[in-house]
Amino acid sequence: MHADLSGAHWFKSSYSDSGSQCVEVAYLDGGMVGVRDSKNPAAGALVFTPGEWDAFLDGARGGEFDRP
């Protein structure tokens, strides 16, 4: 999927500090969500549909991705 990221406003979680390895998120047109590596923003971004992003957040909140 291709999305125009040129005007995206990227942000990190308020839980991040400047020394952490973080991801940045941007809310894009059409409800799409971009995610990129904060330490290497030139590498590009993953772009998720609204449904994909909601499913990811639900899984994260529900512990789906917790380490065993």
C-alpha positions as CSV (number, residue, x, y, z in Angstrom):
1,M,0.0,0.0,0.0
2,H,1.3,3.5,-0.9
3,A,0.5,6.6,1.1
4,D,1.7,10.2,0.8
5,L,3.9,10.7,3.9
6,S,5.3,14.1,2.8
7,G,3.1,16.1,5.1
8,A,2.8,13.6,8.0
9,H,3.2,14.8,11.5
10,W,5.2,12.0,13.3
11,F,5.1,11.6,17.1
12,K,6.4,9.2,19.7
13,S,4.6,7.9,22.7
14,S,4.7,10.1,25.8
15,Y,6.2,7.1,27.5
16,S,9.3,7.3,25.3
17,D,12.5,9.1,26.3
18,S,15.2,10.5,24.0
19,G,17.6,7.5,24.5
20,S,15.1,4.7,23.8
21,Q,14.6,2.8,20.6
22,C,11.2,3.9,19.6
23,V,8.7,3.9,16.8
24,E,6.9,7.0,15.6
25,V,3.3,7.1,14.5
26,A,1.5,9.5,12.1
27,Y,-2.2,9.7,11.4
28,L,-2.7,9.9,7.7
29,D,-5.5,10.8,5.3
30,G,-8.3,8.4,5.0
31,G,-7.8,7.0,8.5
32,M,-4.5,5.3,7.6
33,V,-1.7,5.1,10.1
34,G,2.0,5.2,9.4
35,V,4.6,3.7,11.7
36,R,8.4,4.1,11.3
37,D,11.7,3.7,13.2
38,S,12.5,6.9,15.0
39,K,16.2,6.3,14.7
40,N,16.0,5.7,10.9
41,P,13.1,7.7,9.5
42,A,14.6,7.6,6.0
43,A,14.1,3.8,5.8
44,G,10.4,4.3,5.1
45,A,7.2,3.4,7.0
46,L,4.7,0.7,7.4
47,V,1.2,1.9,6.6
48,F,-1.9,0.3,8.1
49,T,-5.6,0.6,7.3
50,P,-7.9,1.8,10.1
51,G,-9.0,-1.8,10.7
52,E,-5.5,-3.2,10.8
53,W,-4.4,-0.5,13.3
54,D,-7.5,-1.1,15.5
55,A,-6.8,-4.9,15.5
56,F,-3.1,-4.2,16.5
57,L,-4.1,-1.9,19.3
58,D,-6.7,-4.3,20.6
59,G,-4.1,-7.1,20.6
60,A,-1.5,-5.0,22.4
61,R,-4.0,-3.9,25.0
62,G,-5.2,-7.5,25.5
63,G,-1.7,-8.9,25.9
64,E,-1.6,-10.8,22.6
65,F,2.0,-9.7,22.0
66,D,3.4,-10.3,25.5
67,R,6.4,-12.5,25.8
68,P,5.7,-16.0,27.1
